[in-house]
Amino acid sequence: MIRGLAAHGTITAMTTADHAPASDPAFSENAATRAKAALKRDPWDLPDVSGHVVGVLGGTGDQGRGLAYRLAKAGQKVIIGSRAADRAQTAAAELGHGVEGADNAECARRSDIVIVAVPWDGHAKTLESLREELTGKLVIDCVNPLGFDKKGAYALKPEEGSAAEQAAVLLPESRVTAAFHHLSAVLLQDPDTHEIDTDVMVLGESRADTDLVQALAGRIPGMRGVFAGRLRNAHQVESLVANLISVNRRYKAHAGVRLTDV
């Protein structure tokens, strides 16, 4: 229905099974047990992300500013990045709630989780320039590749399949996920809107990472993060924004997505 790091911690000890070859029957049995346990785990049992620093690349744009504002207002430590540090610092001061501004490289270095909210035409170049700073980081790509003509918005399909998959190719040492695509920048930035009534579809290759992103989305009142598949399914999630733009224009709304029976 359409409407409106791994967690911080250090492993200090490993069992023999941790070093056993996959051909070892004990290893296979342990792996199967862990897999079954993961399937049985409550999908809403999500980690605490309150201690993580969140960086927003493209944090001076409408979507980036909105996400930074909502997360900081919820108590998250947020740094917004821009190509020019002074521009980011000016935007941060306007947002308040302890938001800091920095150039993109410093933003990436100082953050545990980095949201990519840059324009599509600068997506590849920005990520290529930050490959080193984003090494080992949890990256959340929320970029929607769109084109516009007289008929309205339409989806573009990158050579890699989606913006998120392009990010994964460009950042092989990062943990890339996809989320926050269907949010209204107007509602995100509106101080009189106290809840954002929407679900956030989260995609990624690691449950530990997608759980973190779901938990981050859930920090914003009214919002819920829902696992929606692996990165290979990101294209249709990114593309849905073109449909939402049409909905918004026809009904003069700020539509989002809400998933039923979950």
N, C-alpha and C positions, 0 to 999 in steps of 0.2 A: 504494500500500500504506500503510495507516494503522498506525503502531506507537507505539509508546510515545509639492558645491558645485563642483559641478564642483570638481576638485582645486584647491588653492591655486596661483595662478600668474597672471601678467599677460601679456596679448598686447601686444607692443611694436611690432609691425609688421604691416601688412596688404598683401596684393597687390591689384592692380587688380581682379581677379576678385571680391574681397570686396565691392566697391562696385558691381559690374556689375548691371544689371537682370536679372530672371529671364528676360526675353525674349531676352537675349543668348545666342546658341548656345554660346559659350565657357563662359558661366556654367552653362548647363544641363548641358554635358558634364562640367564640374568637379563639379557637384552629384551627377551620376549616378556619377561615379568614386568620390566620397567615400562615397556610399550603398553601393556594391558593396564597398568596402574595409571598411566597418563590418560588413557581413554576413559577410565572410570572417574577421573578427577572432575570435580564440580567446575564447569566452564566459567562460572562467575567468581571463582576463588582466585582473585587477581592480586598481584604484588603491590606493595606500597612504593609509590614512585615520588613521594613528597620530597625526598632528599636529593633528587636528581636536578641538575642544572639543564634547562632547556634552551637551546639556541634556535633562533628563527632566521634563516637566510632569506633575504627578501623581506625583512621585517619592517621596512618603510613603505611597502605596498599595502593595499587595502586588506588583502587576505592575511598577510603576515602580521600586520598591525593588530587585526582583530583577534587572531589566535594568541598573540603575545599578551594582549590586554586581558583576555578571558583566563588564560592560564595563570598570569601574575595575580589577577584578582582572586583566584582560587587558592593562592598561597604558594605557587610554584616560583622558583627562582628563574628568571627569564633574561636572556641577553638577545637583543636583536642585532642582526648584521646587515651591513650595506657595503657597497663598493667604497663609499666615503664614510669614514668614522664619524666625522662631525655631523653628517646627515642622520646617522643612526642615533647619535647622542641627543640630537634635537628631538627626534621622534620618541626616544625613550623618556625624555623629560616630560613630554606631552602626555604620555601614557600613564606615568606615575606607577604606583604599586611596586616600587623597587626595581623596575625594569632598567637595565643598563644597555648602552649602545656601544658598538665597536665595529671595526671593519670586518669583512666576512671571515678572513683568516683567523683573527683573534676570537671571534664568536665561535667558530668551529673548534678551536683549540680548547677553549674554556668550558665547553658544554659536554654533557654526558649523552644527551639526546639532541639531535639536530633535525629540525623541520625545514624542508626545502620548499619555499613558497615564492620562488622567483618566476618571472615571466617565462613562458615556454621557449621563446626565441633566444633566451639567454641561459637556458637550462644546462645544456651540454658544456658550454664554455665555463660556466661557474663551477660545475662539479669537477671538471678536469683540473681547474686551477687550485682546487682544495683537496685533491686526492690524499696528500700527505696528512693534512690537518684532520681529515675525516677517518683516517685509518683506525680501526677498532671501535668506531662510534656506531651507535644505533641511529640510523638515518631514516626519517619518515618523509617520503616524497608525497606531496599533495598537489602536484602540478597537473593541470588538465590541458593536453594538447588540443587546441581548438582553432578553427578557422571561422571567418565571418564573411558573408556576402549579403546580397539584397534579400535572400531568403531567410537569413538569420544565422545562428550558430550551427556549426557542424563539426564532427569529430575528425581529428587527424590521426593517422596511425604511423607512429615512428617505425623506422627500420627494425629496431629491436623488439617491437611489439607494443610498447607503452612507455610512458615517461619513467615509470618505476623500473621497468626492465632496462631502460637506457642507463638509469642511475646505477643499477647493479653491475652493468658491464663496465661503466666508467670508474666505479668504486669497488674493485674486487676484494679489498681488505676491509670493507665496511659491512655492516649488517643492515641491509636495505629492506624497508617495509613501505607500504603504501596506505595512506589514510587521510582523513580530513578533506575529501574532495568536494562534498556536497553541501558545504556550509555557506550561508549568506554572509558576505563581508559586511553588509549593512547591519544585520542583526548582531554580529560579533562585536562591532564597534559602538553599538547603541547602549549608552549607560542606563537607559530606562528599560531595557530588555534584561530581565533578571534571570531568565532561563532560556536555553536554546533547545527547543523541543525537536530533537532529531537523533537519529542513530548515525554512527560513524562506522563505515565498512572498513575493516582492517585486513590487509593482505601481507603475507610474508612466508618465508621458508622455515622459520624456527618458532615453535610455540612459545618458548621463553620470551622471544622478542615481540611477537604479536600480543602476548599477555600484557607486556609492559605498555604497549601502545594503547590497548583497550583501557588499561587502568588510567593512563594519562587522559584519554578522552573523557572518562568517567569523573574526572575532577571538576569538569565544567558542569554546573547545575543544569539538569534537563537532558544532558547528553549521555549517550551510552555507546561504548565501543563493542562491535560485534565482529567476530572472525568471519571472513568471507572468502577464504581460499589462498592459494599460493600466488606468487607474482605473475605467473603466466595468465591469470585471470584479471589482471589490473586494467587491461584496455577497456573492457566493457564498463568497469566502474568509473574510469576517467571519462569515458564517452557519455555517460548518463547526464553529465552536467549540461550538455547541449540540449537535452530534453527538458531539464529543469529551467533553463533559460527561457525556453518557449512557454513553459507553464507560467513562469513569473511575468512574462510580458503580457500574456493573455489575461491573467487573473489579477495583475498588479499585486503580486504576492512575493514572499521570500521563501519559496518552497525548499524543503529538505526531504529526507527519506526516513521513514519509520518502518521497521521490519516487524511483521506480526508473528505470533505464536512462538516467540523465542524468549 
